Amino acid sequence: MAQGCRSPITRLILTALVSCSSSRLLLRKHYKGAIIFLRPLGGLQRVYQHLNEADDGKFFETMEKAGVEVILPRAPFRVKLPSGVDAQAWWPLPGLPRLKMDKPEDTASAKESFDQVLAPILQRLETSYGLDKVIVGGFSMGAEFALQMLNFAPQIGGIFCMGGFLPDDSAVWKALKSGDKRPPVWMGHGTNDSMVPYDYGVATYQRLLSEGISAEFHTVQDLDHHMVNEEIGAIVSWSLHRLGLDDGETGD
């Protein structure tokens, strides 16, 4: 259709699309780093709720002002919860078994999720900022998947894990035996976690330290399997420090 033949409505839509595209390009130009937040099992709405509540409802504003792009990717697998509701997951969960330290790890499906979802994102971010300016973290299943970056994406700037753990046979432990440099890890866990026991988080943290990983552990007293502002606020400070976007120097 020739430009002169376009209806006023068509021209208005095209103008809006061009303006929106230009705004996205302008926004991306000022970014200096990124946080990839990996959702728990089917819990994107809960993630948005807590992130919006953090820092007096200014989490996204804080990151925007600091020049940090926040990315919340979709998980590729579909599972059915006991309630009958379909949910997104980072790997299949046949029968939704109770979590145990000695549970078998589905490394192949985790790698499939990484290749399908995270690898393309990291490729773009590497071109934009460099992988050392990328933090990957999450809550619950998203936290466990984030820890997999010690194996799949060891060049990133850091990993945070809330209410997560690594099982005893995780491929991560085998990968760490190489002695290659890995990103630092921040962990947070509630003492009353009824889904992922507190002891699992502590055991993972202690094993990370024994493997030479720079890690810190944040205990939240009386907290069940939830995210709270105390943890998210700590993650904000830690992430900005790791990205070199706070008032101090980025740690090793």
Secondary structure, DSSP 8 states (H G I E B T S, - for coil): --GGG--HHHHHHHHHHHHHHHHHHHHHHT--EEEEEE--TT-HHHHHHHHHHHHHHTHHHHHHHHTEEEE----SEEEE-TTS-EEEESS--TT-----TT----HHHHHHHIIIIIHHHHHHHHHHT-GGGEEEEEETHHHHHHHTHHHH-TTSSEEEEES----TT-HHHHHHTT------EEEEEETT-SSS-HHHHHHHHHHHHHTT--EEEEEETT--S---HHHHHHHHHHHHHHTT-SSS----
